[in-house]
Amino acid sequence: MQAQAQAAPPPQEYYQGKYATVTFLPANETAIFRIHGAFIPMTDYQAALDKLSELVQQDKVQKLVVDAPKLQDGLRKIGREHPDTGIDRLDLAYCRTLDEAVED
């Protein structure tokens, strides 16, 4: 009898705001922090960052993908200035495509 291959758990929309979303990919232990547009108000940025921090604090996230093609990425600085978020201990890399980013 052959064991059935289990399907990977589906992506989970963890937070959805007007300017940003946080999606969790359990199979890859990856969070995707997607910023929609060239501007995000600080209050909305902080709300999304707080949700991302919740995932990180639960030790579910090993890799963070920031999808913000129209925005200058500043997560390294935020991680340094706010170590309580746990973002500074994640694998941060800049990639050309989302597929490239979630590859192991």
N, C-alpha and C positions, 0 to 999 in steps of 0.2 A: 504494500500500500504506500503510495507516494504522499508525502506531506504537501498540503496545499500552500502555495505562496500567499502570504498575507499582503494585502494592499497597504501601501503607505498611508498613514493617517492624513486626512485632508488638511490644507492650510486653514488656520483659524484667524478670523478677523478679530483681533484683540481690542482694537480701539479704532473708531472712525470719527474723525472730526472734519470740519469744513476745509481745513488747510493741510491736514496730515492724517495718515493712517499707520497703524502698527499691526502687522500680520505676523503670525507665528507659524513656522513650518516645523512641526514636531519631529518629522523623520530626519531632518538635517540639524535639529537643535539651533535653528536660525530664526532671527527676527528680522523683518523687513520694515524699516522706518521710511515711509514714502511721504515726501513733501510735494504737494500739488502747487506748482507755480513758482514764481520768482520772489515771492514775499510771504512771510508767515508772521502774524502778530506774536509778540513774546508770550502772551497768555496762552495762546493756542499751542505754541511750541512747547511751553512748559507742561501743559496738560498731556500732550503726546509723550514727552520725555518722562513724565511721571508713570505713565502706563508701561513704557518700555522698561523703566527701572523696576516695576513690579515683576515683570518676567525675569529680569536678570537676578533679582533678589531671591526668586524661587529656584535658582540654579537650573533653569530650563534652557537658557540661551548660551551657546558657546560661540556663535558667530553673529555679527550684526551687519546687515546690508542696508546702506543708506541710498535710497533712490531719490535723488534730488538734482536732476540734470540742469535745472534752471537756477539753482541756489548754490551759493558758495558754502561748502560743507565745513562746519565748525565743531564736530563731535569730539575730536581729540582735545580741543581746548576745554569744552564743557566737562569732559571726563576728568581732566586735570583740576579744574576749578571746583568740581562737585564730586569728589571721590565717593560720597555716600550713594550715588546712583549705581555704582558698579560698572559703569560703561568703560572705565579705564582698563579693566581686565579682559575686555573682549578682543577678539581677533578683528581688527579694523583693516580693511584693504579697499583700494579704489579700483573698480573694474569698469570695463566698457559696456557690458550688458548684464542684465539681471541673471541670465542663465550662467554666465561666467562666474558671477558672484556666489551663487548657491552651490556650485560644484565643490566637491570635497577635495 
